């Protein structure tokens, strides 16, 4: 999740402790990554988190998916590296 949003692991921990503001873009990224509605992500990140009310454009959806693919590829590479080091 940290890679997908551009956060450090420490910043991700702050979100879970409700000590970091989450932007609308980050809510959208987390929503796509976790297959949850932006409203649910915003609710779990704190009441002051902004949520985009308008649906994403096709270009924004493509960008979203591209970021998700990058995050998944990085995760797979990390898993492969961990398996090789065993």
Secondary structure, DSSP 8 states (H G I E B T S, - for coil): -HHHHT--HHHHHHHHTT-S---HHHHHHHHHHHT--HHHHHHHH-TT-----S---HHHHHHHHHHHHHHHHHHHHHHHHHHHT-
